[in-house]
Structures are given as structure tokens and as C-alpha cells.
């Protein structure tokens, strides 16, 4: 389960990173696509995707560490 969670978290983090970079680039070029928000309304910031990317990458690292810890416990239990 942890391996699947790690893989899914990695890909979601990568997608969020790409979206954050695209939205930041469009904002820097002063191009606001319609799905980013409406004039005078609440727009979706690139920071939302950046924070999502950080969350998913941290999830990936945490699930990988849990997998490695469980693997080491199994290996040490077999040695005894």
C-alpha cells in the first residue's frame, strides 16, 4: 500500500509542480487564462498548486520512509 501511495503522491506532486510553473509563467507574461479566475473575482493562484506539490512530495517521502523501515524490520527479524 505504501508503495502505491508513494507512486501516486509522486505523480500528483509532479503534475502540481508543472501546473504551478505554467500558471506562474502565464502570470509573469500578464496572460490570464479564463480558468484561472475572472476579473474582479477570486483567482486561483499558482501558489495553490505549489503548496499542493509540496504536500504530495512530502507524502511521497513519508510513505517511502515507512516502506524502508518496514523492510528493515522484516530483514532484521529474519536474521534472528
C-alpha positions as CSV (number, residue, x, y, z in Angstrom):
1,X,0.0,0.0,0.0
2,X,2.8,2.4,0.9
3,X,4.5,1.9,-2.5
4,X,1.3,2.7,-4.3
5,X,0.8,5.8,-2.1
6,X,4.3,6.8,-2.8
7,X,4.0,6.5,-6.6
8,X,0.6,8.3,-6.7
9,X,1.9,11.1,-4.4
10,X,5.0,11.5,-6.7
11,X,2.9,11.8,-9.9
12,X,0.4,14.2,-8.3
13,X,3.3,16.3,-7.0
14,X,4.9,16.4,-10.4
15,X,1.6,17.4,-12.0
16,X,1.1,20.2,-9.4
17,X,4.6,21.4,-10.0
18,X,4.1,21.6,-13.8
19,X,0.8,23.4,-13.3
20,X,2.4,25.9,-10.9
21,X,5.2,26.6,-13.3
22,X,2.8,27.1,-16.2
23,X,0.5,29.4,-14.2
24,X,3.5,31.4,-12.9
25,X,4.8,31.8,-16.4
26,X,1.4,33.0,-17.7
27,X,1.1,35.4,-14.7
28,X,4.6,36.7,-15.5
29,X,3.6,37.3,-19.1
30,X,0.4,39.0,-17.9
31,X,-1.7,36.4,-19.7
32,X,-4.6,35.3,-17.5
33,X,-6.4,32.2,-18.9
34,X,-10.2,32.0,-18.3
35,X,-9.8,29.0,-15.9
36,X,-7.5,31.0,-13.6
37,X,-10.2,33.3,-12.5
38,X,-12.5,36.1,-13.6
39,X,-11.6,39.8,-13.5
40,X,-12.7,41.1,-10.1
41,X,-13.3,37.7,-8.7
42,X,-11.2,35.2,-6.7
43,X,-8.4,33.8,-8.9
44,X,-6.6,30.5,-8.4
45,X,-3.0,31.4,-7.6
46,X,0.0,29.4,-8.7
47,X,0.8,29.1,-5.0
48,X,-2.1,26.8,-4.5
49,X,-0.5,24.3,-6.9
50,X,2.9,24.9,-5.4
51,X,1.6,24.1,-1.9
52,X,-0.2,21.0,-3.3
53,X,3.1,19.9,-4.9
54,X,5.0,20.3,-1.6
55,X,2.2,18.3,0.2
56,X,2.3,15.4,-2.3
57,X,6.1,15.3,-2.4
58,X,6.2,15.2,1.4
59,X,3.6,12.4,1.3
60,X,5.9,10.5,-1.1
61,X,8.9,10.9,1.1
62,X,7.0,9.9,4.3
63,X,5.5,6.8,2.6
64,X,8.9,5.8,1.2
65,X,10.5,6.1,4.7
66,X,7.7,3.9,6.2
67,X,8.3,1.3,3.5
68,X,12.0,1.2,4.1
69,X,11.5,1.0,7.9
70,X,9.1,-2.0,7.5
71,X,11.6,-3.6,5.1
72,X,14.4,-3.3,7.6
73,X,12.3,-4.7,10.4
74,X,11.5,-7.8,8.3
75,X,15.1,-8.2,7.4
76,X,16.3,-8.0,11.0
77,X,13.6,-10.4,12.2
78,X,14.7,-13.0,9.7
79,X,18.3,-12.7,10.9
80,X,17.4,-13.8,14.4
